[in-house]
Amino acid sequence: MPRFLALICCLALPLSAFAANDSYISRLLNKSVPGGVAVIDLGTSGPAPHASFQGRPVLVVNEQGNHWLAIVGLPLTLKPGIQQVQVQNGQAFNFSVGSKHYPEQRITLKNQRQVNPEPDDLKRINGELAEQEAAYRSFSPGTPSNLLLDKPVNGPLSSRFGVRRFFNGEERNPHAGLDFAVPAGTPIKTPASGKVVLIGNYFFNGNTVFVDHGQGFISMFCHLSKIDVQIGQVLNRGAVVGRVGSTGRATGPHMHWNVSLNDARVDPAIFIGAFQP
């Protein structure tokens, strides 16, 4: 088989087939910077080890039949330097986190309440935030169907992960996902198999869907014009979760996609081969 065809076939393989290349997962995912992902060799055979980072369980996958890797999400707030993954047998694995510069983005909104919410808005926002944080913290036992994710929509990126955002000149939280510039009504497809764990219509995010891919690996889609799934629904890879819209705090139709690992929002570009160092 020609070399480039072999690469294409490898990229399309499900997680169970990654054993064909013992360094593939690391080369794909290991972007050890704040907002990135660290792949840690646990050097363990036998049953799957239970690993944690900063007190939260992390995704562990099998490589070559009896070799285990921890796939660790690194929050944007993490300081560069030496970090540590803990395993239930008392072992600890050190790894290094580098630095990364994220650019600024300035956005003008007509609705000033979406920049400085009123007291009643804040009450709603805090309740919605608690719901979403609980969904991000969920940790189901299943292994993700694939780690190289499909794009939820086909379209150009309009805003990257980690951008420092200023709304009407006031700094707010960094951008926690990727934005794709696509028309309203475009179908949004789940990038891996999973279960719908939360849906809602939120003050900032508008119509929102959370899909749990397994072991704390979660996708969130927001600003939807329509939601096409229900809580508890099990989805195959590529199933439609909803349609692109501009609900919530949005200046126009686009698809916003978050990826979370061990309750850390990380750059979705890592999982679609579009990461920029």
N, C-alpha and C positions, 0 to 999 in steps of 0.2 A: 504494500500500500504506500503511495507517495507520502512524504513526510507531512505536508500541509493537510492532506485528507485525514491522516491519523490524528492530528491535533484537533481538527473539527469534530471527529468522532469522540475524542476524549472530553471535549468541552460539553458535549451533549449527554454524558453519562450521568446516571443517578448516583447518589451517595454510595451505594453498595458496591459500585464499580471503581471507586477511587483507588482500590488496592493495586490496580494495574500500574500505578506510578507512585512510588513511595514518597516523593517530595511534592506531589501535585497540590495537596491541600495547603501546604505552607506557601508555595509559590503563588497560589491564588489569593489567599486571605491574609497572610501575615503582613500587616501594615501597622506596626506598633508605634502609634502616635496618639495623642489625645483625640478622641473621636474616631479612632481606628480599631483594629482587631489584632490581638496577639495569638499566635498558634504555639502552644506549649507542648513539647514532647514529654509525656508522663512516664515513658519508659516502663510500662506496666503490661504484663500479660495476664490472662485469666479473665475473670468477670470485670465488667466496666467499673472503673473507680468513680467515686463521688468527689468532685473537685469544687472549690469555691474561690471567689475573688472578692475581697472587701466584704465578706460575710454573706455573699449571695451565690447560690449554685450556678455553675457554668455548664455550657454545652460540651459534652464529651462524645467523640466519634471514634470509630474503629478504623484502623488502617492496616492492611496486610493480614487481616484475620485475627491477630492477637496483639496489636499495637494500638495504643490509645493516645489521642490528642485532645487537649482542652482548647476550645475555641472561645476566647475571652473578649468580651466587649469592653472598650476603654472609654470612659466618659470624657467629654470635652473639658471638664474641670480637672482632670488628672494632671499632676505635675510630672514633667519629664524626670527620668531617673530609674532606679531599680525598684521593681514591684515584685509581688510574690503571689503565687497560686498555692493554696493549701489542698491537700488530699486527706481523705478520712483516716488513712493509716498513719498519719502524723508527718508524712513527708511534706516538704515545701520545695517549690521550684521557682527560682528567681528568673526574671526576665527584664530586659531593658526597654524603656519607653523613650522615644526620641521626641523632638519638638516639631511643630508644624504651624505655619502662619496661615491664618484665615482672613480673607479680605473683608471689606465693609460694603454694605448695601443700604441705600437711602430710599425710603418709600414714602409717598404722600398719600394720606387717606382723607377722604372727605368727612367720614364719620369719626369725630373726635372721641366718641365713647369707646371706639376700638383701640384708642391710644391710651386714654385715661378713663377707665370705666367708672361709672357711678356706683354708689354703695350697694344698690340692689343688684347691679351687674356683678360686683365682686362676690356677693353671696352665691350667685349662680355659678360663677367661674370656679370658686373654691370647691363647690360640690362636684362639678364636672371634672375638675383636676383630680380629686380623690378617686373617682371612678376609673379614670384613665391610668392613674398610677397603679391601681390594683391590677388592672389588666396587664400592664407592662411587667409586673412582678410575678405573674402566673408562671408556673413551671410544670409542664406536663411531661410524662415519661417518654413519649415517642421520639424516634430519631427522625430528623427532617428528611424529606424525600430527595432534596437536592440542596447543595450549598452554592453552586453557581446558579444564581437566580435569573429568571426571565424578566425582561422589562415589563412592568404592568401595562404600559402603553408604548406605542412607537411614535416618537416625536423628539424634538431637540430639547436639551436641558435649558431651562430659563433661569434657574437659581440653584447653586450648589449647596451642599451640606456645610455647616459650620460658619457660614457668613455672619459677621456681626451686623445686626439689623438696627437701623434707626428709622422710626416711624414719626413723621412730622418733626424730625430733628432730635427726637428723644430715643436713647438706646434702650432696647428691650432684649429678650433672650435671643441667643444665636439661632440661626436656622437649623432645625433638627432633622431635616430630610432633604430630598431632592424634589425640585419642581420641573415638570415637563410641560412645554407649551403645546397644548393640543386643544381642539375645539370642544365646546360644550356638547355633551351627549356621547363622547367617545367612550366605548366600553373599557373598563378597568379590570384586568385579569390578575388573579393571585399568582405570584411568581414561584410558588411551591405549594404542595398540598398542605392542608391545614384545617383548623376548626375555627369558626367564628366565635369569638369570646366576648365581644362588645360591639354594640352599635349605638349611635346617639346623634342628636342634633345639638352641637355645642356652640357656645358664644364665639370663640375664636376659630375653631376648626370646622364649623358647619356640620353637614352630614358626614359621619365618620364610621369607618369599619376597622376593627382589629381582627387579624387572623393569626392564630397561634400555630406555628410550623413545628413546634416540639422543643422541649428543653430550654425554654426561655428565649427562643428565636421567633420574633414576632414582627409582623408587618402591620403598619397603620396607614390607612388611606383617608384623606379628608378633603373638604370643600366639595363633596359630591353633589350633583343635582338630583341623583336618585340612588337609593340603596336597593340592591336586588337579592340580598341574603337575609337570613334570620340568625339570631343568637343560637348557638349549638349546632348549626349546620356544618357538616363535614364537606370540604371542598377538594376536588382533584386539582392538580396543577393546571393552570390556564382557565379555571372557572371564572366567570364574570361576577364581580362583587358589587359593581355599581357603575354609574356613569359620571363622567367629568362634569364639574360645575364650578360655581364661584360663591358657594354659601360660606357663611362665617366671615372672617377677616381676610378678604381677597380683593384684589384690584381688577380681576377678570378671570375668565375660565382657565383653569390649569389643573394638573394632577399633582398633588403633594403626597409623597411616599416616605414614611419613616421606617427604619429597621432598628430593632432593639435586640440586644444580647445581654443576658443577666442584668436587666433593668438599666442598661446604658444605651442611649441613642448613639448609633454609629453611622458612618458614611455608607449609604446604600450603594454608592458607586463602586465600592470594593467588590460587591457581589455580582456586578454586571460587567466587570472588566474595564471600568471607566475611572478608576481612582487617579487623582492627580496629587503627587507628593508635595 
